[in-house]
Amino acid sequence: MADETLAGGSLEQLVRALQSARVQRSLSIDDISRLVKIRSTHIEKLEEGDFSFLPPLYVFSYIRKYADELGIGNEAQFEQCRRELGIPGTRFASKPIAATPTEGAGDSSSRTGGKGRKVLVIAAAVIVVTVGVIVILMFRHP
């Protein structure tokens, strides 16, 4: 992994904006660490411009999460930061699109586990029937 340090461009601007927004909101590094669920040492490294502590994709993810929490940045900046970190374009570079309802979406099995839920229901029914047959056979008088 190359030595990724603050070199300039969108990445530098975004990191400075993150630190400034955090300070402006009177949030300590520990405060923002708890909010975004990123180690405080990692927040410190991001703010220092040291991106060598993790693979670039993780660094980008942390920057994105931090920026989203503070309402900083836009898609064009994030795309430029991704390029500056050397992360190839992927379908995961932007936020996922919300799923749209499809036919059968009202069916509870399609929302709550589909086949897995059906298998559990069938298994429970088989167990109940088996126990019932055993109880009947035990109390049947010849």
C-alpha positions as CSV (number, residue, x, y, z in Angstrom):
1,M,0.0,0.0,0.0
2,A,1.4,3.4,-1.0
3,D,2.0,6.1,1.7
4,E,-1.3,7.9,1.6
5,T,-0.8,11.2,3.4
6,L,-2.6,14.5,2.9
7,A,-1.4,15.7,-0.5
8,G,-4.1,18.2,-1.5
9,G,-7.3,18.3,-3.5
10,S,-10.7,17.2,-2.4
11,L,-9.4,14.8,0.2
12,E,-7.5,17.5,2.0
13,Q,-10.4,20.0,1.8
14,L,-12.9,17.4,3.1
15,V,-10.7,16.4,6.1
16,R,-10.2,20.0,7.0
17,A,-13.9,20.6,6.8
18,L,-14.6,17.6,9.0
19,Q,-12.3,18.7,11.7
20,S,-13.6,22.3,11.5
21,A,-17.2,21.1,11.7
22,R,-16.4,18.9,14.6
23,V,-14.7,21.7,16.5
24,Q,-17.4,24.2,15.6
25,R,-20.0,21.8,17.1
26,S,-17.9,21.5,20.3
27,L,-17.4,17.7,19.7
28,S,-14.3,16.1,21.0
29,I,-12.6,13.3,19.0
30,D,-14.1,10.9,21.6
31,D,-17.5,12.3,21.0
32,I,-17.4,11.9,17.3
33,S,-15.8,8.5,17.7
34,R,-18.8,7.3,19.7
35,L,-21.3,8.9,17.2
36,V,-19.8,7.3,14.1
37,K,-18.5,4.1,15.8
38,I,-15.0,4.6,14.6
39,R,-12.0,4.3,17.0
40,S,-10.8,7.7,18.2
41,T,-7.2,6.9,17.1
42,H,-8.6,6.4,13.6
43,I,-10.4,9.8,13.7
44,E,-7.2,11.4,14.8
45,K,-5.3,9.8,11.9
46,L,-7.9,10.9,9.5
47,E,-7.8,14.5,10.7
48,E,-4.0,14.4,10.5
49,G,-4.2,13.3,6.9
50,D,-2.6,9.9,7.6
51,F,-4.4,7.4,5.5
52,S,-1.9,4.5,5.8
53,F,-3.4,2.9,8.9
54,L,-6.0,0.9,6.9
55,P,-6.6,-0.1,3.3
56,P,-7.9,2.8,1.2
57,L,-11.4,1.4,0.9
58,Y,-11.8,1.4,4.7
59,V,-10.3,4.9,5.0
60,F,-12.8,6.1,2.4
61,S,-15.6,4.4,4.2
62,Y,-14.6,6.1,7.5
63,I,-14.3,9.5,5.9
64,R,-17.7,9.0,4.3
65,K,-19.3,7.9,7.6
66,Y,-17.7,10.9,9.4
67,A,-18.8,13.3,6.7
68,D,-22.4,11.9,6.7
69,E,-22.7,12.4,10.5
70,L,-21.6,16.0,10.2
71,G,-23.5,16.8,7.0
72,I,-20.3,17.7,5.2
73,G,-19.4,17.0,1.5
74,N,-21.2,16.0,-1.6
75,E,-21.1,13.2,-4.1
76,A,-18.6,14.9,-6.4
77,Q,-16.2,15.5,-3.5
78,F,-16.6,11.9,-2.4
79,E,-15.9,10.6,-5.9
80,Q,-12.8,12.8,-6.1
81,C,-11.6,11.5,-2.7
82,R,-12.2,8.0,-3.8
83,R,-10.0,8.6,-6.8
84,E,-7.3,10.4,-4.7
85,L,-7.2,7.3,-2.4
86,G,-6.7,5.1,-5.5
87,I,-9.9,3.2,-5.1
88,P,-11.2,1.9,-8.5
89,G,-14.8,2.8,-9.4
90,T,-17.2,0.2,-8.1
91,R,-20.9,-0.2,-7.8
92,F,-20.3,0.3,-4.0
93,A,-18.9,3.8,-4.3
94,S,-22.2,5.5,-3.6
95,K,-25.0,5.0,-1.2
96,P,-27.3,2.0,-2.0
97,I,-30.6,2.7,-3.7
98,A,-33.6,1.9,-1.5
99,A,-35.4,-1.2,-2.6
100,T,-38.7,-0.7,-4.3
101,P,-41.7,-2.8,-3.6
102,T,-42.3,-5.6,-6.1
103,E,-45.2,-8.0,-6.7
104,G,-45.7,-10.1,-3.7
105,A,-44.0,-7.6,-1.4
106,G,-47.1,-7.7,0.8
107,D,-46.5,-11.4,1.4
108,S,-45.1,-11.7,4.9
109,S,-42.7,-14.5,3.8
110,S,-41.0,-12.2,1.3
111,R,-40.3,-9.6,4.0
112,T,-39.4,-11.8,6.9
113,G,-37.1,-14.5,5.6
114,G,-38.9,-16.2,2.8
115,K,-37.9,-19.9,2.5
116,G,-36.2,-19.9,6.0
117,R,-39.4,-19.0,7.7
118,K,-41.4,-21.5,5.7
119,V,-39.0,-24.3,6.6
120,L,-39.3,-23.4,10.3
121,V,-43.1,-23.4,10.1
122,I,-43.2,-26.8,8.3
123,A,-40.6,-28.3,10.8
124,A,-42.8,-27.1,13.7
125,A,-45.9,-28.6,12.2
126,V,-44.1,-32.0,11.7
127,I,-42.9,-32.0,15.3
128,V,-46.4,-31.2,16.6
129,V,-48.0,-34.0,14.5
130,T,-45.2,-36.5,15.5
131,V,-45.7,-35.7,19.2
132,G,-49.5,-36.0,18.8
133,V,-49.1,-39.5,17.2
134,I,-46.8,-40.6,19.9
135,V,-49.2,-39.4,22.6
136,I,-52.1,-41.2,21.0
137,L,-50.2,-44.4,20.6
138,M,-49.1,-44.3,24.3
139,F,-52.6,-43.9,25.6
140,R,-54.3,-46.3,23.2
141,H,-55.6,-49.4,25.0
142,P,-55.6,-52.7,23.2
